[in-house]
Amino acid sequence: MNSISRVLAAGLLLAAVPALHSAPASAKPAARFVLTTERMAELRQINSHVNDTIIEVSDMEQYGREDVWTLPTSGKGDCEDFALLKRKLLIQRGWPASALSISVGMTARGEAHAVLIVATASGEFVLDNLTSSILSPSQTGHVFHSRQSGRRWVSSSGERTNEPTADFPVARSYPAASAGYRKTRG
């Protein structure tokens, strides 16, 4: 079991409770900017480009060990590597780093997962390697346990740590039928 899975295992039982609905992890990026049509097009282009060009492989398969967080310079990576590359590309296009945060949690299928969340004046949007759709966190079907805040992480209870943690799930929703999710390998 990789370390994201171990960290998130504590929230698995609560994640299975269908009546659980709450807000995403409390770390909120400071900068909120207007999401123009052009900026939304950039989100879609970068999300699709990274999803289409990076080959999804597990860290164990690629590095022989679990939970390696790095840019996918080999053209291969798992969910957190996709999120890191999307963040880098958006920053290169002028997006404020403070509006881009990585969140970790569980998919609706119970798999450990990481995504990039973009905070705007129009709300938050998820860039996910499982779909080319740009969705709000509540539309993903994911349960978010921990969120990047600067160089640290904030858990669902507000605890600040150096690594992602899961003390209880903080968001639960069900994906729209047209979300187009694919099964993850990492």
PALUMDO-927850 format. One record per atom (N, C-alpha, C): chain; atom name; z, x, y. Coordinates in steps of 0.02 Angstrom, whole numbers. Last residue first. Layout:
<recs>
REC  chain  atom       Z       X       Y
REC      A    CA       Z       X       Y
...
</recs>
This chain:
<recs>
REC  chain  atom       Z       X       Y
REC      A     N    -541    -118     219
REC      A    CA    -492     -69     241
REC      A     C    -429     -99     258
REC      A     N    -629    -215     192
REC      A    CA    -617    -168     138
REC      A     C    -561    -120     157
REC      A     N    -633    -391     230
REC      A    CA    -620    -322     249
REC      A     C    -610    -279     186
REC      A     N    -756    -517     232
REC      A    CA    -700    -487     198
REC      A     C    -694    -414     218
REC      A     N    -797    -595     389
REC      A    CA    -816    -562     326
REC      A     C    -755    -530     296
REC      A     N    -816    -744     485
REC      A    CA    -777    -687     461
REC      A     C    -805    -660     397
REC      A     N    -873    -847     569
REC      A    CA    -914    -798     535
REC      A     C    -876    -736     511
REC      A     N    -832    -959     640
REC      A    CA    -812    -893     664
REC      A     C    -849    -837     629
REC      A     N    -852   -1092     610
REC      A    CA    -910   -1052     628
REC      A     C    -894    -981     650
REC      A     N    -727   -1145     587
REC      A    CA    -773   -1140     531
REC      A     C    -832   -1095     546
REC      A     N    -598   -1052     666
REC      A    CA    -649   -1104     670
REC      A     C    -699   -1093     613
REC      A     N    -444   -1006     588
REC      A    CA    -510    -990     615
REC      A     C    -555   -1051     616
REC      A     N    -284   -1051     647
REC      A    CA    -332   -1057     593
REC      A     C    -402   -1046     621
REC      A     N    -140    -955     690
REC      A    CA    -190   -1006     703
REC      A     C    -239   -1005     646
REC      A     N       1    -883     752
REC      A    CA     -32    -907     692
REC      A     C     -80    -961     713
REC      A     N     105    -755     809
REC      A    CA      48    -798     823
REC      A     C      19    -820     757
REC      A     N     210    -677     768
REC      A    CA     214    -708     834
REC      A     C     154    -750     852
REC      A     N     316    -638     628
REC      A    CA     251    -652     658
REC      A     C     258    -690     723
REC      A     N     442    -510     643
REC      A    CA     423    -579     625
REC      A     C     356    -593     657
REC      A     N     435    -374     644
REC      A    CA     500    -404     631
REC      A     C     495    -479     619
REC      A     N     340    -245     620
REC      A    CA     335    -316     606
REC      A     C     405    -342     593
REC      A     N     264    -115     720
REC      A    CA     316    -143     678
REC      A     C     304    -217     668
REC      A     N     179      37     759
REC      A    CA     177     -36     751
REC      A     C     233     -59     704
REC      A     N     284     164     836
REC      A    CA     235     142     786
REC      A     C     234      66     783
REC      A     N     381     179     930
REC      A    CA     326     227     932
REC      A     C     271     209     882
REC      A     N     437      25    1008
REC      A    CA     439      77     957
REC      A     C     380     125     966
REC      A     N     534    -103    1074
REC      A    CA     485     -52    1089
REC      A     C     493       5    1040
REC      A     N     554    -275    1038
REC      A    CA     576    -206    1025
REC      A     C     519    -158    1039
REC      A     N     508    -403    1048
REC      A    CA     515    -365    1110
REC      A     C     539    -294    1100
REC      A     N     479    -467     933
REC      A    CA     545    -482     962
REC      A     C     556    -445    1028
REC      A     N     355    -416     900
REC      A    CA     359    -487     918
REC      A     C     426    -505     949
REC      A     N     353    -252     976
REC      A    CA     352    -298     920
REC      A     C     359    -370     946
REC      A     N     253    -141    1059
REC      A    CA     303    -193    1069
REC      A     C     297    -241    1011
REC      A     N     228      35    1066
REC      A    CA     213     -30    1036
REC      A     C     270     -78    1051
REC      A     N     163     161    1181
REC      A    CA     212     134    1133
REC      A     C     188      67    1107
REC      A     N      85     198    1283
REC      A    CA      86     243    1225
REC      A     C     135     219    1172
REC      A     N      45      36    1327
REC      A    CA      44     106    1349
REC      A     C      40     151    1288
REC      A     N      71     -51    1197
REC      A    CA      91     -57    1266
REC      A     C      97      13    1294
REC      A     N       5    -140    1059
REC      A    CA       7     -78    1097
REC      A     C      27     -93    1170
REC      A     N     101    -252     964
REC      A    CA      47    -241    1012
REC      A     C      59    -177    1050
REC      A     N     130    -341     812
REC      A    CA     146    -286     857
REC      A     C      86    -272     902
REC      A     N      88    -455     743
REC      A    CA     157    -431     736
REC      A     C     177    -381     790
REC      A     N     -11    -597     731
REC      A    CA      -1    -534     766
REC      A     C      74    -516     765
REC      A     N    -110    -668     614
REC      A    CA     -40    -668     635
REC      A     C     -28    -600     667
REC      A     N    -273    -742     636
REC      A    CA    -229    -686     623
REC      A     C    -157    -701     645
REC      A     N    -359    -839     674
REC      A    CA    -325    -850     611
REC      A     C    -278    -793     593
REC      A     N    -424    -835     798
REC      A    CA    -441    -786     747
REC      A     C    -413    -802     678
REC      A     N    -387    -916     903
REC      A    CA    -445    -937     863
REC      A     C    -459    -892     803
REC      A     N    -287    -853     973
REC      A    CA    -269    -913     934
REC      A     C    -326    -938     890
REC      A     N    -355    -750    1042
REC      A    CA    -311    -734     986
REC      A     C    -295    -795     942
REC      A     N    -526    -804    1063
REC      A    CA    -459    -796    1089
REC      A     C    -414    -780    1030
REC      A     N    -671    -704    1015
REC      A    CA    -627    -762    1010
REC      A     C    -562    -749    1047
REC      A     N    -832    -666     992
REC      A    CA    -777    -648    1036
REC      A     C    -733    -710    1040
REC      A     N    -912    -631     836
REC      A    CA    -890    -679     886
REC      A     C    -833    -650     927
REC      A     N    -931    -546     734
REC      A    CA    -965    -528     796
REC      A     C    -946    -577     852
REC      A     N    -791    -500     631
REC      A    CA    -837    -550     658
REC      A     C    -871    -523     721
REC      A     N    -712    -396     591
REC      A    CA    -727    -447     541
REC      A     C    -777    -500     566
REC      A     N    -678    -315     696
REC      A    CA    -732    -292     652
REC      A     C    -750    -343     598
REC      A     N    -656    -392     853
REC      A    CA    -633    -387     783
REC      A     C    -691    -362     740
REC      A     N    -586    -423    1001
REC      A    CA    -644    -389     973
REC      A     C    -623    -366     903
REC      A     N    -522    -563    1083
REC      A    CA    -515    -517    1027
REC      A     C    -583    -489    1007
REC      A     N    -457    -598    1244
REC      A    CA    -512    -602    1197
REC      A     C    -505    -546    1145
REC      A     N    -360    -697    1357
REC      A    CA    -367    -639    1313
REC      A     C    -422    -652    1262
REC      A     N    -408    -758    1521
REC      A    CA    -373    -760    1457
REC      A     C    -385    -696    1417
REC      A     N    -467    -738    1640
REC      A    CA    -489    -797    1604
REC      A     C    -453    -804    1536
REC      A     N    -424    -616    1681
REC      A    CA    -398    -674    1719
REC      A     C    -417    -739    1684
REC      A     N    -399    -530    1524
REC      A    CA    -436    -545    1585
REC      A     C    -402    -602    1622
REC      A     N    -377    -413    1397
REC      A    CA    -343    -460    1441
REC      A     C    -383    -468    1506
REC      A     N    -429    -389    1236
REC      A    CA    -449    -378    1305
REC      A     C    -417    -433    1348
REC      A     N    -380    -310    1089
REC      A    CA    -372    -369    1131
REC      A     C    -387    -349    1204
REC      A     N    -442    -255     937
REC      A    CA    -437    -240    1008
REC      A     C    -431    -305    1046
REC      A     N    -347    -256     782
REC      A    CA    -402    -278     825
REC      A     C    -390    -252     896
REC      A     N    -302    -233     611
REC      A    CA    -295    -213     681
REC      A     C    -357    -235     719
REC      A     N    -213    -292     465
REC      A    CA    -273    -288     507
REC      A     C    -255    -267     578
REC      A     N    -175    -333     297
REC      A    CA    -156    -297     358
REC      A     C    -219    -285     399
REC      A     N    -211    -496     233
REC      A    CA    -226    -425     234
REC      A     C    -204    -394     300
REC      A     N    -202    -634     223
REC      A    CA    -143    -594     208
REC      A     C    -155    -519     206
REC      A     N    -304    -711     267
REC      A    CA    -303    -696     194
REC      A     C    -244    -652     174
REC      A     N    -290    -708     401
REC      A    CA    -274    -771     368
REC      A     C    -271    -763     292
REC      A     N    -222    -543     427
REC      A    CA    -275    -592     429
REC      A     C    -251    -656     396
REC      A     N     -85    -479     520
REC      A    CA    -113    -499     456
REC      A     C    -170    -548     468
REC      A     N     -76    -345     637
REC      A    CA     -47    -404     605
REC      A     C     -78    -416     538
REC      A     N     -88    -265     795
REC      A    CA     -90    -263     722
REC      A     C     -54    -325     695
REC      A     N    -188    -230     937
REC      A    CA    -136    -270     905
REC      A     C    -144    -265     830
REC      A     N    -224    -127    1073
REC      A    CA    -233    -138    1002
REC      A     C    -174    -179     977
REC      A     N    -289    -171    1234
REC      A    CA    -233    -152    1190
REC      A     C    -250    -168    1117
REC      A     N    -342    -160    1395
REC      A    CA    -365    -152    1326
REC      A     C    -308    -130    1282
REC      A     N    -305    -153    1524
REC      A    CA    -326    -219    1501
REC      A     C    -346    -218    1427
REC      A     N    -281     -20    1550
REC      A    CA    -223     -64    1548
REC      A     C    -241    -135    1525
REC      A     N    -407      35    1564
REC      A    CA    -371      46    1501
REC      A     C    -312      -2    1494
REC      A     N    -534     -63    1638
REC      A    CA    -468     -31    1646
REC      A     C    -432     -24    1579
REC      A     N    -704     -19    1611
REC      A    CA    -650     -67    1599
REC      A     C    -583     -31    1608
REC      A     N    -809      73    1621
REC      A    CA    -771      56    1681
REC      A     C    -716       3    1672
REC      A     N    -868     117    1509
REC      A    CA    -907      71    1551
REC      A     C    -868      45    1610
REC      A     N    -768     189    1448
REC      A    CA    -826     226    1474
REC      A     C    -869     182    1519
REC      A     N    -692      80    1405
REC      A    CA    -666     123    1458
REC      A     C    -722     163    1489
REC      A     N    -776      36    1301
REC      A    CA    -763      -8    1359
REC      A     C    -736      33    1418
REC      A     N    -770     145    1213
REC      A    CA    -834     126    1243
REC      A     C    -825      81    1304
REC      A     N    -632     144    1177
REC      A    CA    -662     202    1209
REC      A     C    -727     183    1246
REC      A     N    -624      18    1113
REC      A    CA    -583      33    1172
REC      A     C    -614      91    1211
REC      A     N    -709      40    1004
REC      A    CA    -725     -13    1053
REC      A     C    -687      -1    1118
REC      A     N    -636     140     938
REC      A    CA    -703     154     966
REC      A     C    -722     102    1017
REC      A     N    -518      71     903
REC      A    CA    -514     130     945
REC      A     C    -582     146     977
REC      A     N    -570     -28     817
REC      A    CA    -537     -48     879
REC      A     C    -533      11     928
REC      A     N    -618      51     711
REC      A    CA    -665       8     748
REC      A     C    -635      -8     816
REC      A     N    -495     102     670
REC      A    CA    -545     148     695
REC      A     C    -599     110     735
REC      A     N    -431     -10     620
REC      A    CA    -404      21     681
REC      A     C    -453      71     711
REC      A     N    -517     -43     507
REC      A    CA    -509     -87     565
REC      A     C    -482     -54     628
REC      A     N    -598     113     462
REC      A    CA    -569      49     447
REC      A     C    -552      13     512
REC      A     N    -757     202     451
REC      A    CA    -689     191     473
REC      A     C    -662     124     449
REC      A     N    -897     309     487
REC      A    CA    -858     267     441
REC      A     C    -788     258     468
REC      A     N    -954     401     566
REC      A    CA    -993     340     556
REC      A     C    -959     292     508
REC      A     N    -873     504     594
REC      A    CA    -914     512     534
REC      A     C    -961     453     523
REC      A     N    -797     459     699
REC      A    CA    -851     507     714
REC      A     C    -897     519     655
REC      A     N    -706     344     733
REC      A    CA    -749     350     674
REC      A     C    -809     396     686
REC      A     N    -552     403     795
REC      A    CA    -619     378     811
REC      A     C    -663     391     750
REC      A     N    -407     361     697
REC      A    CA    -450     408     730
REC      A     C    -516     375     748
REC      A     N    -272     352     599
REC      A    CA    -299     319     659
REC      A     C    -340     370     696
REC      A     N    -244     330     434
REC      A    CA    -268     382     481
REC      A     C    -301     345     539
REC      A     N    -182     264     316
REC      A    CA    -165     253     386
REC      A     C    -181     311     432
REC      A     N    -173     371     171
REC      A    CA    -171     306     205
REC      A     C    -158     312     279
REC      A     N    -294     488     105
REC      A    CA    -226     468     123
REC      A     C    -230     403     164
REC      A     N    -424     521      89
REC      A    CA    -379     535      33
REC      A     C    -306     521      50
REC      A     N    -516     487     184
REC      A    CA    -474     545     197
REC      A     C    -428     564     140
REC      A     N    -593     378     129
REC      A    CA    -623     428     174
REC      A     C    -583     493     180
REC      A     N    -508     305      45
REC      A    CA    -575     324      22
REC      A     C    -604     381      63
REC      A     N    -399     289     131
REC      A    CA    -389     322      67
REC      A     C    -456     347      40
REC      A     N    -454     214     233
REC      A    CA    -432     282     248
REC      A     C    -423     322     183
REC      A     N    -600     121     182
REC      A    CA    -528     131     188
REC      A     C    -512     203     204
REC      A     N    -743      80     280
REC      A    CA    -713     111     221
REC      A     C    -639     120     234
REC      A     N    -881      13     356
REC      A    CA    -811       1     343
REC      A     C    -790      32     276
REC      A     N    -983     101     463
REC      A    CA    -976      77     394
REC      A     C    -901      71     379
REC      A     N   -1045      56     619
REC      A    CA    -992      90     582
REC      A     C    -986      59     513
REC      A     N   -1143     -32     668
REC      A    CA   -1160      39     657
REC      A     C   -1107      77     618
REC      A     N   -1096    -163     686
REC      A    CA   -1159    -152     651
REC      A     C   -1173     -79     633
REC      A     N    -979    -149     761
REC      A    CA    -976    -182     695
REC      A     C   -1038    -168     654
REC      A     N   -1033     -88     876
REC      A    CA    -986     -51     833
REC      A     C    -983     -83     764
REC      A     N   -1118    -195     921
REC      A    CA   -1143    -127     909
REC      A     C   -1097     -88     861
REC      A     N   -1029    -304     938
REC      A    CA   -1083    -307     888
REC      A     C   -1109    -237     871
REC      A     N    -945    -252    1040
REC      A    CA    -917    -277     977
REC      A     C    -970    -277     923
REC      A     N   -1040    -223    1141
REC      A    CA   -1000    -169    1110
REC      A     C    -971    -191    1044
REC      A     N   -1092    -352    1167
REC      A    CA   -1136    -297    1149
REC      A     C   -1097    -242    1113
REC      A     N    -978    -428    1204
REC      A    CA   -1019    -447    1145
REC      A     C   -1061    -389    1120
REC      A     N    -937    -356    1318
REC      A    CA    -892    -365    1261
REC      A     C    -932    -381    1198
REC      A     N   -1052    -372    1398
REC      A    CA   -1032    -305    1376
REC      A     C    -985    -309    1316
REC      A     N   -1046    -510    1420
REC      A    CA   -1104    -483    1383
REC      A     C   -1088    -412    1358
REC      A     N    -932    -513    1498
REC      A    CA    -930    -545    1432
REC      A     C    -988    -520    1390
REC      A     N    -985    -448    1611
REC      A    CA    -931    -417    1574
REC      A     C    -925    -448    1504
REC      A     N   -1080    -544    1654
REC      A    CA   -1102    -476    1635
REC      A     C   -1049    -441    1593
REC      A     N   -1000    -651    1686
REC      A    CA   -1050    -659    1633
REC      A     C   -1072    -591    1607
REC      A     N    -834    -584    1716
REC      A    CA    -899    -610    1737
REC      A     C    -944    -619    1676
REC      A     N    -673    -601    1726
REC      A    CA    -722    -592    1673
REC      A     C    -787    -625    1695
REC      A     N    -569    -516    1836
REC      A    CA    -614    -573    1827
REC      A     C    -666    -556    1774
REC      A     N    -423    -440    1764
REC      A    CA    -481    -441    1809
REC      A     C    -525    -499    1791
REC      A     N    -267    -375    1757
REC      A    CA    -307    -433    1738
REC      A     C    -364    -437    1788
REC      A     N    -160    -249    1706
REC      A    CA    -219    -266    1745
REC      A     C    -254    -327    1716
REC      A     N     -54    -240    1611
REC      A    CA     -40    -254    1682
REC      A     C    -102    -279    1719
REC      A     N     -47    -320    1452
REC      A    CA     -75    -269    1496
REC      A     C     -66    -290    1568
REC      A     N     102    -370    1377
REC      A    CA      44    -393    1414
REC      A     C      17    -336    1457
REC      A     N     190    -393    1235
REC      A    CA     165    -340    1279
REC      A     C     101    -364    1313
REC      A     N     221    -498    1145
REC      A    CA     237    -504    1216
REC      A     C     212    -449    1261
REC      A     N     101    -565    1032
REC      A    CA     153    -516    1048
REC      A     C     160    -508    1123
REC      A     N      51    -738    1062
REC      A    CA      41    -669    1039
REC      A     C      97    -624    1062
REC      A     N     157    -885    1029
REC      A    CA     115    -843    1072
REC      A     C     106    -773    1043
REC      A     N     147    -986     879
REC      A    CA     180    -959     937
REC      A     C     133    -912     974
REC      A     N     173   -1082     740
REC      A    CA     126   -1072     795
REC      A     C     166   -1044     853
REC      A     N     197   -1126     579
REC      A    CA     216   -1076     628
REC      A     C     160   -1066     678
REC      A     N     163   -1209     477
REC      A    CA     185   -1241     539
REC      A     C     201   -1191     593
REC      A     N     133   -1132     363
REC      A    CA      79   -1160     403
REC      A     C     101   -1190     469
REC      A     N     195    -984     317
REC      A    CA     219   -1049     339
REC      A     C     168   -1080     385
REC      A     N     150    -857     296
REC      A    CA     125    -909     251
REC      A     C     148    -979     272
REC      A     N     219    -778     381
REC      A    CA     149    -791     396
REC      A     C     121    -847     354
REC      A     N     341    -763     318
REC      A    CA     337    -807     376
REC      A     C     265    -825     393
REC      A     N     298    -671     220
REC      A    CA     326    -736     201
REC      A     C     322    -785     259
REC      A     N     253    -561     299
REC      A    CA     208    -598     256
REC      A     C     235    -666     237
REC      A     N     334    -478     372
REC      A    CA     312    -540     403
REC      A     C     270    -585     359
REC      A     N     353    -369     290
REC      A    CA     411    -409     309
REC      A     C     391    -476     339
REC      A     N     229    -309     287
REC      A    CA     250    -347     229
REC      A     C     309    -392     245
REC      A     N     196    -224     390
REC      A    CA     185    -296     400
REC      A     C     210    -339     342
REC      A     N     224     -99     343
REC      A    CA     256    -121     405
REC      A     C     252    -196     411
REC      A     N     139     -95     232
REC      A    CA     211     -91     223
REC      A     C     247    -118     284
REC      A     N      14    -103     297
REC      A    CA      34    -155     251
REC      A     C     109    -155     240
REC      A     N      18      16     368
REC      A    CA      13     -47     406
REC      A     C      36    -103     361
REC      A     N      23     107     260
REC      A    CA      82      98     302
REC      A     C      78      37     347
REC      A     N     -47      35     108
REC      A    CA     -48      78     166
REC      A     C      10      62     212
REC      A     N       0      43     -59
REC      A    CA       0       0       0
REC      A     C       0      45      61
</recs>
